[in-house]
Amino acid sequence: MDLIDFARVNPGILSYASNGNGSPEHVAGELFKKRLRLEIRHLPYDGAGPARNAVLSGQALLMFDPCKGALPAVRQGLQRPLAVAAPARLPELPAVPTFREVGVSQYELRIWTGVLAPAGTPREIVTKLNQAIRGILSTPEIRKEIADEGGEAGSTTSDDFTAFLRAERARWSALVDESGIPKVAAAPTTPVEAVGMRILPGLGDG
């Protein structure tokens, strides 16, 4: 990737925008820097919109952004996608390589959206909700809409989603540790029941 070569020859020249300190996009950027031993400045913004505008206006040169948010500017030719943080190339961006293809191994950072219910919700209700959501996600119209955003419709049982949540919590905790971003005390959370999900791969923009 030309960007990696440029960053190595010009340490500290490049900058990347994020949604703010501690955001998944911030973690993605710091992991990219650490694993490749690059010096790239982090520019935190107050949310995804200002961060994307910073890249479009040239205030920042890069952004690690979920496909749903990045694709509109990519399709308009306003941004150039450099790599996708997914196991394989995306149907929506077949010419864009994965990070593995450009030499960044084990860099699969996918954002997911899930449906949760209050803890203690009767099992039969959780099961009915899960079946209804899976039915909706299996329809051609919804699958196309999600695919058009660069996403993938999930189809899991509530038990599988619960296991996925636990694994993701452990995985992201390890990624934050590796990134070197300081952790803050977590706010109290309300217990929930896992119901269903979908996945959106991440995208490296330039």
Secondary structure, 3 states (H helix, E strand, C coil): CHHHHHHHHCCCCCEEEECCCCCHHHHHHHHHHHHHCCCCEEEECCCHHHHHHHHHHCCCCEEEEEHHHHHHHHHCCCCCEEEEECCCCECCECCCCECHHHCCCCCCCEEEEEEEEECCCCHHHHHHHHHHHHHHHCCHHHHHHHHHCCCEECCCCHHHHHHHHHHHHHHHHHHHHHHCCCCCCCCCCCCEEEEEEEEEEEEEEC
